């Protein structure tokens, strides 16, 4: 097959300075057709409207989701005092969320693919908000374990659902930036959520409630309110968007259909076949290494910053915890656009993961507060920026129900890193009687992830051969 560009690209659309002529679209070549249609004025207008209409709300949902799953980092000491949770029980319960999350990811995403994002996202948010608020009545380890598991069950499908949802609205040449904008919810959740959680803890005693009870109650109810609003804000697909013109709707649907046809030249999979495909499991392993880094840092970051600064966990520590996430937010604004413009998803994700590993490893040995905080900033920049770019790789391979199931499996298995990370870190700290040992172990994960992402170059070669009609086996 003749490529759309004479120079090598990793994967994805042509660069901005090499746009193919819109007047010569080959219906026989879906990949070329999709790349050409993606540059039409109607498609660019439609995706611009979708970016402003949908992404801010999806980002808000992500902010609340991440606050509700990670705010236990601020309640660790309070739960030890009032619910009798020791360090090991806390780490085990923190990770249980991801067991429930992993088990129900695939069915949740398949349901959303059938019934649409609007009602299913609303259901997810309302149920997880209710469970999140119930943490205020935690009375012991068993109840903590049950609620963490149920929170994972309730939230299952949200994140892979959004990744799937973005493929309904954004062609691949703009999806990296769209996903990166959605991922801004991660640093924003920590920039806003850390001071918010710290401030709510200081309501201790108001109306007879402990500070951690106020935190769980208010942050849980926020999810319920936004869940109700989702019914009125989200639109399932471009064909149902009254806020697009007829030309915009048709043009956007055409380019997305051409992209799906191009994927099926490589592999036409049913939803259950995608769950058994070695490549999908490989993607899940990559995502697991990223999540080990994310949650290994997130669950213990308030305590780590408190140790660095010599202060108690509260509002001030919450402000300091926000610094790494603020740095990640600023850098992430540019990385997604860079990767889209150069179609350099693999190399950019690899670089970001290497930076994350360096930051985590350095933070284990730096005692000077400013340098230690700088290392934590580097770690956050790396894994926050790597994630949205990574998702362009599997979504460039899967389509339809196979994408719904495959993305659910990748996210579900990958998020088991959230179970592994706190328990692995706790075990290493106990075994070596050193906080540094736990961080060094976690730092190995993004380095491994970088190697695995670089290895996806082999998939690209096979895909090119398959599209060209060679006899190369489909993985």
PAZA-305887 format. One record per residue (C-alpha): residue number from 1; residue in one letter; x, z, y. Coordinates in Angstrom, 3 decimals, padded with zeros to 6 digits, m for minus. Each point is the difference from the previous one (the first is absolute). Last residue first. Layout:
N
[r NUM "A" [X Z Y]],
...
# end
This chain:
475
[r 475 "X" [m001.263 016.391 m011.325]],
[r 474 "X" [m000.994 m003.696 m000.002]],
[r 473 "X" [002.284 m001.955 m002.277]],
[r 472 "X" [002.073 m002.861 001.512]],
[r 471 "X" [m001.344 m003.319 m001.265]],
[r 470 "X" [000.209 m001.610 003.402]],
[r 469 "X" [m003.023 m001.143 002.008]],
[r 468 "X" [001.514 000.396 003.470]],
[r 467 "X" [m002.294 002.949 000.586]],
[r 466 "X" [001.369 001.705 m003.107]],
[r 465 "X" [003.619 m000.628 001.032]],
[r 464 "X" [m000.622 001.421 003.444]],
[r 463 "X" [m001.646 003.036 m001.574]],
[r 462 "X" [002.928 000.543 m002.371]],
[r 461 "X" [002.473 m000.031 002.895]],
[r 460 "X" [m002.156 002.428 001.964]],
[r 459 "X" [m000.187 002.389 m002.931]],
[r 458 "X" [003.800 000.153 m000.237]],
[r 457 "X" [000.216 000.866 003.703]],
[r 456 "X" [m002.083 003.062 m000.906]],
[r 455 "X" [003.299 001.660 m000.949]],
[r 454 "X" [000.744 000.858 003.640]],
[r 453 "X" [m003.121 002.170 m000.062]],
[r 452 "X" [001.298 001.788 m003.112]],
[r 451 "X" [003.390 000.718 001.571]],
[r 450 "X" [m001.642 001.361 003.158]],
[r 449 "X" [m002.315 002.188 m002.084]],
[r 448 "X" [002.988 001.560 m001.746]],
[r 447 "X" [001.480 000.887 003.390]],
[r 446 "X" [m003.424 001.281 001.070]],
[r 445 "X" [m000.121 002.369 m003.008]],
[r 444 "X" [003.582 001.348 000.094]],
[r 443 "X" [m000.731 001.813 003.262]],
[r 442 "X" [m002.483 002.240 m001.824]],
[r 441 "X" [002.774 001.398 m002.199]],
[r 440 "X" [002.178 000.603 003.048]],
[r 439 "X" [m002.862 001.791 001.732]],
[r 438 "X" [m000.571 002.395 m002.903]],
[r 437 "X" [003.706 000.783 m000.335]],
[r 436 "X" [000.252 000.741 003.727]],
[r 435 "X" [m002.566 002.796 m000.316]],
[r 434 "X" [002.412 001.785 m002.331]],
[r 433 "X" [m000.413 002.529 m002.797]],
[r 432 "X" [001.114 m002.725 m002.418]],
[r 431 "X" [m002.838 000.280 m002.520]],
[r 430 "X" [m002.511 001.441 002.470]],
[r 429 "X" [000.609 m002.652 002.679]],
[r 428 "X" [m000.003 m002.750 m002.637]],
[r 427 "X" [m003.282 001.201 m001.516]],
[r 426 "X" [m001.716 000.247 003.412]],
[r 425 "X" [001.180 m003.504 000.932]],
[r 424 "X" [m001.206 m001.432 m003.286]],
[r 423 "X" [m003.357 001.774 000.343]],
[r 422 "X" [m000.471 m001.130 003.588]],
[r 421 "X" [001.032 m003.608 m000.777]],
[r 420 "X" [m001.645 m000.638 m003.382]],
[r 419 "X" [m003.605 000.500 001.072]],
[r 418 "X" [000.329 m002.103 003.159]],
[r 417 "X" [002.008 m002.500 m002.003]],
[r 416 "X" [m003.178 m000.316 m002.038]],
[r 415 "X" [m000.923 m002.037 003.042]],
[r 414 "X" [001.687 m003.009 m001.533]],
[r 413 "X" [m002.217 000.131 m003.069]],
[r 412 "X" [m003.147 m000.022 002.120]],
[r 411 "X" [001.294 m002.402 002.660]],
[r 410 "X" [001.235 m002.544 m002.506]],
[r 409 "X" [m003.116 000.427 m002.152]],
[r 408 "X" [m002.397 m000.417 002.913]],
[r 407 "X" [001.948 m003.007 001.265]],
[r 406 "X" [m000.229 m001.546 m003.453]],
[r 405 "X" [m003.710 000.701 m000.459]],
[r 404 "X" [m001.102 m001.434 003.338]],
[r 403 "X" [002.598 m002.775 m000.200]],
[r 402 "X" [m001.192 m000.998 m003.458]],
[r 401 "X" [m003.577 000.030 001.317]],
[r 400 "X" [000.931 m002.734 002.472]],
[r 399 "X" [003.684 m000.879 000.467]],
[r 398 "X" [003.468 001.196 m000.996]],
[r 397 "X" [003.483 m001.325 000.880]],
[r 396 "X" [000.264 000.214 003.798]],
[r 395 "X" [m001.830 003.331 m000.160]],
[r 394 "X" [002.866 001.326 m002.145]],
[r 393 "X" [002.732 m000.933 002.568]],
[r 392 "X" [m001.860 000.572 003.264]],
[r 391 "X" [m000.495 003.628 m001.029]],
[r 390 "X" [003.749 000.677 000.339]],
[r 389 "X" [m000.075 m000.838 003.703]],
[r 388 "X" [m002.652 002.652 000.612]],
[r 387 "X" [002.081 002.591 m001.900]],
[r 386 "X" [003.528 m000.606 001.285]],
[r 385 "X" [m000.674 001.009 003.620]],
[r 384 "X" [m001.252 003.505 m000.880]],
[r 383 "X" [002.732 000.493 m002.611]],
[r 382 "X" [002.891 m000.845 002.282]],
[r 381 "X" [m001.182 001.420 003.310]],
[r 380 "X" [m000.816 003.329 m001.718]],
[r 379 "X" [003.494 000.282 m001.516]],
[r 378 "X" [001.662 m000.951 003.295]],
[r 377 "X" [m002.032 002.632 001.863]],
[r 376 "X" [000.987 002.627 m002.596]],
[r 375 "X" [003.649 m000.890 000.607]],
[r 374 "X" [m000.477 000.347 003.763]],
[r 373 "X" [m001.632 003.411 m000.545]],
[r 372 "X" [003.077 001.148 m001.941]],
[r 371 "X" [002.282 m001.338 002.739]],
[r 370 "X" [m001.905 001.890 002.707]],
[r 369 "X" [m000.216 003.225 m002.042]],
[r 368 "X" [003.687 000.230 m001.049]],
[r 367 "X" [m000.138 000.923 m003.697]],
[r 366 "X" [000.376 m003.498 m001.466]],
[r 365 "X" [000.411 m000.036 m003.775]],
[r 364 "X" [m003.437 m000.753 m001.446]],
[r 363 "X" [m001.069 m002.022 003.032]],
[r 362 "X" [002.700 m002.556 m000.839]],
[r 361 "X" [m001.524 m000.754 m003.413]],
[r 360 "X" [m003.491 m000.495 001.426]],
[r 359 "X" [001.253 m002.227 002.822]],
[r 358 "X" [002.177 m002.148 m002.251]],
[r 357 "X" [m002.866 m000.493 m002.439]],
[r 356 "X" [m002.346 m001.041 002.805]],
[r 355 "X" [002.554 m002.477 001.373]],
[r 354 "X" [000.327 m001.577 m003.462]],
[r 353 "X" [m003.785 m000.249 m000.206]],
[r 352 "X" [m000.187 m001.795 003.349]],
[r 351 "X" [002.668 m002.505 m001.031]],
[r 350 "X" [m001.800 m000.894 m003.231]],
[r 349 "X" [m003.340 m000.391 001.802]],
[r 348 "X" [001.617 m002.398 002.476]],
[r 347 "X" [001.721 m002.039 m002.720]],
[r 346 "X" [m003.185 m000.431 m002.044]],
[r 345 "X" [m002.429 m000.697 002.811]],
[r 344 "X" [002.042 m002.578 001.888]],
[r 343 "X" [m002.731 m002.510 000.889]],
[r 342 "X" [001.973 m000.381 003.234]],
[r 341 "X" [m002.855 000.524 002.425]],
[r 340 "X" [m001.862 002.308 m002.377]],
[r 339 "X" [003.005 002.271 m000.656]],
[r 338 "X" [000.774 000.373 003.718]],
[r 337 "X" [m003.655 000.732 000.818]],
[r 336 "X" [m000.081 002.726 m002.649]],
[r 335 "X" [003.268 001.508 001.244]],
[r 334 "X" [m000.955 000.149 003.675]],
[r 333 "X" [m002.873 002.490 000.123]],
[r 332 "X" [001.578 001.862 m002.921]],
[r 331 "X" [002.911 001.038 002.242]],
[r 330 "X" [m002.252 001.829 002.476]],
[r 329 "X" [m002.116 001.694 m002.682]],
[r 328 "X" [003.031 001.130 m002.006]],
[r 327 "X" [001.511 001.675 003.081]],
[r 326 "X" [m003.296 001.799 000.618]],
[r 325 "X" [m000.076 001.054 m003.646]],
[r 324 "X" [003.450 001.548 000.216]],
[r 323 "X" [m001.039 001.881 003.187]],
[r 322 "X" [m003.372 001.332 m001.244]],
[r 321 "X" [001.632 002.830 m001.956]],
[r 320 "X" [001.352 001.280 003.332]],
[r 319 "X" [m003.512 000.255 001.440]],
[r 318 "X" [m001.249 001.781 m003.128]],
[r 317 "X" [002.949 002.399 000.235]],
[r 316 "X" [m001.216 000.886 003.485]],
[r 315 "X" [m003.625 000.413 m001.151]],
[r 314 "X" [000.743 002.181 m003.012]],
[r 313 "X" [002.486 000.438 m002.826]],
[r 312 "X" [002.364 002.819 000.999]],
[r 311 "X" [003.274 m000.840 001.734]],
[r 310 "X" [003.677 m000.237 m001.039]],
[r 309 "X" [000.300 m003.600 001.174]],
[r 308 "X" [001.314 m001.544 m003.227]],
[r 307 "X" [m002.033 002.369 m002.202]],
[r 306 "X" [m003.205 m000.725 001.925]],
[r 305 "X" [000.754 m003.725 m000.289]],
[r 304 "X" [000.351 000.354 m003.770]],
[r 303 "X" [m003.158 002.107 m000.325]],
[r 302 "X" [m002.010 m002.574 001.974]],
[r 301 "X" [001.619 m002.861 m001.973]],
[r 300 "X" [m000.762 001.351 m003.467]],
[r 299 "X" [m003.075 m002.003 m000.980]],
[r 298 "X" [001.087 m003.027 002.035]],
[r 297 "X" [003.590 m000.356 m001.259]],
[r 296 "X" [m000.579 m000.202 m003.733]],
[r 295 "X" [m003.250 m001.708 000.883]],
[r 294 "X" [001.540 m003.078 001.590]],
[r 293 "X" [003.156 m000.210 m002.139]],
[r 292 "X" [m001.884 000.277 m003.287]],
[r 291 "X" [m002.517 m002.452 001.477]],
[r 290 "X" [002.643 m002.690 000.451]],
[r 289 "X" [001.276 000.369 m003.570]],
[r 288 "X" [m003.574 m000.231 m001.296]],
[r 287 "X" [m000.586 m003.197 001.982]],
[r 286 "X" [002.894 m001.710 m001.745]],
[r 285 "X" [m001.265 001.172 m003.400]],
[r 284 "X" [m003.475 m001.336 000.811]],
[r 283 "X" [001.483 m003.394 000.893]],
[r 282 "X" [001.681 m000.083 m003.429]],
[r 281 "X" [m003.321 000.884 m001.621]],
[r 280 "X" [m001.555 m002.968 001.817]],
[r 279 "X" [002.823 m002.242 m001.220]],
[r 278 "X" [m000.406 001.144 m003.578]],
[r 277 "X" [m003.666 m001.121 m000.035]],
[r 276 "X" [m002.205 002.457 m001.889]],
[r 275 "X" [m002.232 001.103 002.887]],
[r 274 "X" [m000.213 m003.592 001.268]],
[r 273 "X" [m001.510 m001.029 m003.328]],
[r 272 "X" [m002.879 002.447 000.563]],
[r 271 "X" [m000.928 m001.557 003.362]],
[r 270 "X" [000.187 m003.539 m001.373]],
[r 269 "X" [003.147 m001.968 000.728]],
[r 268 "X" [000.725 m003.546 001.139]],
[r 267 "X" [003.751 m000.034 000.506]],
[r 266 "X" [002.240 m002.377 001.947]],
[r 265 "X" [m002.451 m002.743 000.980]],
[r 264 "X" [m002.514 002.821 000.417]],
[r 263 "X" [001.951 001.264 002.988]],
[r 262 "X" [m000.391 m003.342 001.765]],
[r 261 "X" [m003.769 000.056 m000.525]],
[r 260 "X" [m000.183 003.442 001.606]],
[r 259 "X" [001.949 m001.259 003.013]],
[r 258 "X" [m002.357 m002.971 000.343]],
[r 257 "X" [m003.017 002.348 m000.088]],
[r 256 "X" [001.543 002.137 002.753]],
[r 255 "X" [000.625 m003.101 002.120]],
[r 254 "X" [m003.563 m001.236 m000.434]],
[r 253 "X" [m001.620 003.411 000.669]],
[r 252 "X" [001.876 000.208 003.307]],
[r 251 "X" [m001.078 m003.498 001.032]],
[r 250 "X" [m003.648 000.579 m000.905]],
[r 249 "X" [m000.300 003.319 001.843]],
[r 248 "X" [001.865 m001.252 003.064]],
[r 247 "X" [m002.095 m003.155 000.188]],
[r 246 "X" [m003.237 002.001 m000.288]],
[r 245 "X" [001.137 002.319 002.780]],
[r 244 "X" [001.125 003.520 m000.908]],
[r 243 "X" [m001.790 003.203 001.128]],
[r 242 "X" [m002.802 m000.719 m002.476]],
[r 241 "X" [002.473 000.709 m002.789]],
[r 240 "X" [m001.698 m000.582 m003.362]],
[r 239 "X" [002.083 m003.022 m001.068]],
[r 238 "X" [003.128 001.849 001.174]],
[r 237 "X" [m000.479 002.676 m002.688]],
[r 236 "X" [m001.319 003.570 m000.404]],
[r 235 "X" [m000.455 000.977 003.646]],
[r 234 "X" [001.061 003.511 001.079]],
[r 233 "X" [m001.285 001.801 003.103]],
[r 232 "X" [m003.561 001.166 m000.756]],
[r 231 "X" [000.440 001.301 m003.537]],
[r 230 "X" [003.432 001.357 000.929]],
[r 229 "X" [m001.596 002.397 002.547]],
[r 228 "X" [m001.351 002.171 m002.826]],
[r 227 "X" [003.458 000.248 m001.498]],
[r 226 "X" [001.471 000.869 003.414]],
[r 225 "X" [m002.287 003.031 000.203]],
[r 224 "X" [000.750 001.152 m003.556]],
[r 223 "X" [003.760 m000.380 000.501]],
[r 222 "X" [m000.107 002.118 003.177]],
[r 221 "X" [m001.875 002.684 m001.979]],
[r 220 "X" [003.015 000.446 m002.265]],
[r 219 "X" [002.415 000.460 002.924]],
[r 218 "X" [m002.247 002.635 001.546]],
[r 217 "X" [m000.571 002.016 m003.171]],
[r 216 "X" [003.539 m000.198 m001.437]],
[r 215 "X" [001.640 001.100 003.255]],
[r 214 "X" [m002.535 002.706 000.767]],
[r 213 "X" [000.563 001.477 m003.457]],
[r 212 "X" [003.799 m000.126 000.481]],
[r 211 "X" [m000.375 002.064 003.178]],
[r 210 "X" [m001.977 002.732 m001.736]],
[r 209 "X" [m003.667 000.351 000.803]],
[r 208 "X" [m001.781 003.003 001.514]],
[r 207 "X" [m001.467 m001.931 002.927]],
[r 206 "X" [003.572 m000.596 001.240]],
[r 205 "X" [002.448 002.088 m002.074]],
[r 204 "X" [002.700 m002.652 m000.332]],
[r 203 "X" [m000.609 m002.723 002.566]],
[r 202 "X" [003.799 m000.443 m000.052]],
[r 201 "X" [m000.280 m001.968 m003.231]],
[r 200 "X" [m002.086 m002.532 001.934]],
[r 199 "X" [002.957 m000.628 002.328]],
[r 198 "X" [002.394 m000.725 m002.875]],
[r 197 "X" [m002.508 m002.338 m001.621]],
[r 196 "X" [m000.509 m001.853 003.274]],
[r 195 "X" [003.748 m000.065 000.795]],
[r 194 "X" [000.704 m001.532 m003.441]],
[r 193 "X" [m003.082 m002.209 m000.093]],
[r 192 "X" [000.647 m001.951 003.171]],
[r 191 "X" [003.600 m001.114 m000.616]],
[r 190 "X" [m000.447 000.326 m003.763]],
[r 189 "X" [m003.147 m002.064 m000.166]],
[r 188 "X" [001.499 m002.397 002.572]],
[r 187 "X" [002.992 m000.524 m002.303]],
[r 186 "X" [m002.278 m000.975 m002.916]],
[r 185 "X" [m002.726 m001.735 002.038]],
[r 184 "X" [002.611 m002.462 001.211]],
[r 183 "X" [m000.438 m001.390 m003.493]],
[r 182 "X" [m003.039 m001.960 001.205]],
[r 181 "X" [002.212 m001.726 002.570]],
[r 180 "X" [002.560 m000.770 m002.724]],
[r 179 "X" [m002.753 m001.453 m002.179]],
[r 178 "X" [m001.086 m002.300 002.837]],
[r 177 "X" [003.623 m000.981 000.687]],
[r 176 "X" [000.620 m000.883 m003.622]],
[r 175 "X" [m003.394 m001.698 m000.267]],
[r 174 "X" [000.676 m002.594 002.703]],
[r 173 "X" [001.707 m002.709 m002.106]],
[r 172 "X" [m001.939 001.177 m003.065]],
[r 171 "X" [m003.384 m000.882 001.414]],
[r 170 "X" [m001.943 002.989 001.383]],
[r 169 "X" [m003.655 000.924 m000.564]],
[r 168 "X" [m000.827 000.326 m003.689]],
[r 167 "X" [003.645 000.865 m000.777]],
[r 166 "X" [m000.366 002.963 002.394]],
[r 165 "X" [m002.811 001.370 m002.184]],
[r 164 "X" [002.266 000.107 m003.045]],
[r 163 "X" [002.560 002.135 001.860]],
[r 162 "X" [m002.901 002.076 001.359]],
[r 161 "X" [m001.407 000.555 m003.479]],
[r 160 "X" [003.469 000.831 m001.289]],
[r 159 "X" [000.015 002.842 002.578]],
[r 158 "X" [m003.544 001.244 m000.470]],
[r 157 "X" [m000.356 m000.507 m003.729]],
[r 156 "X" [000.397 003.585 m001.059]],
[r 155 "X" [m000.903 002.354 002.873]],
[r 154 "X" [m002.663 001.918 m001.923]],
[r 153 "X" [002.007 000.149 m003.236]],
[r 152 "X" [003.108 001.186 001.866]],
[r 151 "X" [m002.008 002.663 001.819]],
[r 150 "X" [m001.449 001.021 m003.365]],
[r 149 "X" [003.487 000.638 m001.406]],
[r 148 "X" [001.022 002.032 003.059]],
[r 147 "X" [m003.267 001.949 m000.199]],
[r 146 "X" [000.484 000.869 m003.673]],
[r 145 "X" [003.624 001.093 000.462]],
[r 144 "X" [m000.842 002.200 002.983]],
[r 143 "X" [m002.879 001.571 m001.927]],
[r 142 "X" [002.373 000.795 m002.854]],
[r 141 "X" [002.713 001.348 002.334]],
[r 140 "X" [m002.237 002.503 001.783]],
[r 139 "X" [m002.777 000.608 002.513]],
[r 138 "X" [m000.271 m003.317 001.865]],
[r 137 "X" [m002.981 000.218 002.388]],
[r 136 "X" [001.520 m002.122 002.792]],
[r 135 "X" [000.935 m002.622 m002.572]],
[r 134 "X" [m003.689 m000.964 000.052]],
[r 133 "X" [000.577 m002.031 003.190]],
[r 132 "X" [002.156 m002.510 m001.880]],
[r 131 "X" [m002.699 m000.384 m002.689]],
[r 130 "X" [m002.634 m000.874 002.626]],
[r 129 "X" [002.332 m002.381 001.797]],
[r 128 "X" [000.912 m001.695 m003.296]],
[r 127 "X" [m003.662 m000.668 m000.702]],
[r 126 "X" [m000.769 m001.384 003.460]],
[r 125 "X" [003.105 m002.168 000.137]],
[r 124 "X" [m000.442 m001.638 m003.393]],
[r 123 "X" [m003.682 m000.704 000.499]],
[r 122 "X" [000.658 m001.664 003.389]],
[r 121 "X" [002.730 m002.129 m001.553]],
[r 120 "X" [m002.481 m001.095 m002.681]],
[r 119 "X" [m002.740 m000.820 002.464]],
[r 118 "X" [002.059 m002.303 002.220]],
[r 117 "X" [002.543 m001.279 m002.504]],
[r 116 "X" [m002.238 m002.164 m002.133]],
[r 115 "X" [m002.094 000.555 m003.139]],
[r 114 "X" [002.018 m001.987 m002.538]],
[r 113 "X" [003.596 000.233 001.272]],
[r 112 "X" [m000.747 003.608 000.966]],
[r 111 "X" [m001.022 000.773 m003.593]],
[r 110 "X" [003.203 m001.602 m001.295]],
[r 109 "X" [002.028 002.116 002.439]],
[r 108 "X" [m001.649 003.228 m001.151]],
[r 107 "X" [000.451 m000.883 m003.670]],
[r 106 "X" [003.729 m000.636 000.589]],
[r 105 "X" [000.759 003.103 002.077]],
[r 104 "X" [m001.868 002.578 m002.116]],
[r 103 "X" [002.803 001.273 m002.245]],
[r 102 "X" [002.698 m000.257 002.680]],
[r 101 "X" [m001.810 002.115 002.613]],
[r 100 "X" [m000.947 002.690 m002.486]],
[r 99 "X" [003.657 000.286 m000.976]],
[r 98 "X" [001.158 m000.382 003.602]],
[r 97 "X" [m001.834 003.067 001.234]],
[r 96 "X" [001.633 002.003 m002.775]],
[r 95 "X" [003.331 m000.278 001.860]],
[r 94 "X" [m000.797 002.564 002.675]],
[r 93 "X" [m001.398 002.262 m002.726]],
[r 92 "X" [003.264 m000.055 m001.941]],
[r 91 "X" [002.111 000.577 003.130]],
[r 90 "X" [m002.216 002.888 001.136]],
[r 89 "X" [000.010 001.588 m003.461]],
[r 88 "X" [003.824 m000.255 m000.130]],
[r 87 "X" [000.391 001.552 003.451]],
[r 86 "X" [m002.438 002.842 m000.680]],
[r 85 "X" [m003.699 m000.145 000.862]],
[r 84 "X" [m001.737 003.398 000.251]],
[r 83 "X" [m003.024 m001.247 001.916]],
[r 82 "X" [000.303 001.949 003.277]],
[r 81 "X" [003.767 000.510 000.305]],
[r 80 "X" [001.271 m003.069 m001.861]],
[r 79 "X" [m002.769 m002.112 001.506]],
[r 78 "X" [001.085 001.102 003.469]],
[r 77 "X" [003.646 m000.915 m000.663]],
[r 76 "X" [m000.853 m003.482 m001.294]],
[r 75 "X" [m002.715 m000.715 002.598]],
[r 74 "X" [002.087 m002.332 002.159]],
[r 73 "X" [001.161 m002.078 m002.969]],
[r 72 "X" [m003.612 000.125 m001.217]],
[r 71 "X" [m000.700 m002.465 002.813]],
[r 70 "X" [001.251 m002.857 m002.207]],
[r 69 "X" [m003.135 m001.449 m001.636]],
[r 68 "X" [m002.344 000.649 002.910]],
[r 67 "X" [002.438 m001.225 002.657]],
[r 66 "X" [000.708 m003.140 m002.007]],
[r 65 "X" [m003.666 m000.877 m000.316]],
[r 64 "X" [m000.694 000.740 003.662]],
[r 63 "X" [002.766 m002.305 001.203]],
[r 62 "X" [m000.953 m002.667 m002.546]],
[r 61 "X" [m003.594 m000.056 001.264]],
[r 60 "X" [001.234 m000.321 003.581]],
[r 59 "X" [002.229 m002.921 m001.044]],
[r 58 "X" [m002.985 m001.699 m001.610]],
[r 57 "X" [m001.876 000.462 003.282]],
[r 56 "X" [002.831 m001.425 002.104]],
[r 55 "X" [000.459 m002.881 m002.508]],
[r 54 "X" [m003.565 m001.302 m000.103]],
[r 53 "X" [m001.091 m001.384 003.380]],
[r 52 "X" [003.323 m000.665 001.734]],
[r 51 "X" [001.678 m001.612 m003.009]],
[r 50 "X" [m003.197 m001.760 m001.029]],
[r 49 "X" [m000.225 m001.654 003.424]],
[r 48 "X" [003.620 m001.182 m000.249]],
[r 47 "X" [m000.615 m001.172 m003.561]],
[r 46 "X" [m002.933 m002.138 001.142]],
[r 45 "X" [001.860 m001.520 002.977]],
[r 44 "X" [003.014 m000.876 m002.160]],
[r 43 "X" [m002.298 m001.542 m002.580]],
[r 42 "X" [m001.849 m002.059 002.621]],
[r 41 "X" [003.234 m001.129 001.652]],
[r 40 "X" [001.343 m001.371 m003.314]],
[r 39 "X" [003.308 001.489 m001.189]],
[r 38 "X" [m001.329 001.411 m003.288]],
[r 37 "X" [m001.367 m003.438 m000.919]],
[r 36 "X" [003.519 m001.347 m000.450]],
[r 35 "X" [001.274 002.827 m002.181]],
[r 34 "X" [m003.182 m000.025 m002.087]],
[r 33 "X" [000.204 m003.770 m000.558]],
[r 32 "X" [003.659 000.229 m000.997]],
[r 31 "X" [m000.848 002.649 m002.591]],
[r 30 "X" [m003.194 m001.744 m001.100]],
[r 29 "X" [001.766 m003.301 m000.765]],
[r 28 "X" [m002.496 m002.663 m001.059]],
[r 27 "X" [m001.995 000.383 003.229]],
[r 26 "X" [003.044 m001.129 001.951]],
[r 25 "X" [m000.334 000.730 003.696]],
[r 24 "X" [001.573 m002.565 002.313]],
[r 23 "X" [m001.525 000.488 003.440]],
[r 22 "X" [000.856 003.652 000.336]],
[r 21 "X" [003.681 m000.913 000.142]],
[r 20 "X" [002.164 002.609 m001.631]],
[r 19 "X" [001.293 002.907 002.074]],
[r 18 "X" [003.756 000.217 m000.018]],
[r 17 "X" [000.743 002.063 003.115]],
[r 16 "X" [m002.384 002.752 m001.078]],
[r 15 "X" [001.587 000.303 m003.406]],
[r 14 "X" [m001.803 m001.479 m002.982]],
[r 13 "X" [m002.173 002.276 m002.035]],
[r 12 "X" [000.885 002.345 m002.846]],
[r 11 "X" [003.066 000.492 m002.158]],
[r 10 "X" [003.728 000.630 000.279]],
[r 9 "X" [000.704 m002.961 002.246]],
[r 8 "X" [002.654 m002.637 m000.530]],
[r 7 "X" [000.343 m002.907 002.440]],
[r 6 "X" [m001.813 m003.323 m000.150]],
[r 5 "X" [m003.416 001.487 000.673]],
[r 4 "X" [m003.439 m000.956 m001.286]],
[r 3 "X" [001.239 m000.311 m003.556]],
[r 2 "X" [m000.326 m003.127 m002.078]],
[r 1 "X" [m001.256 000.754 m003.470]],
# end
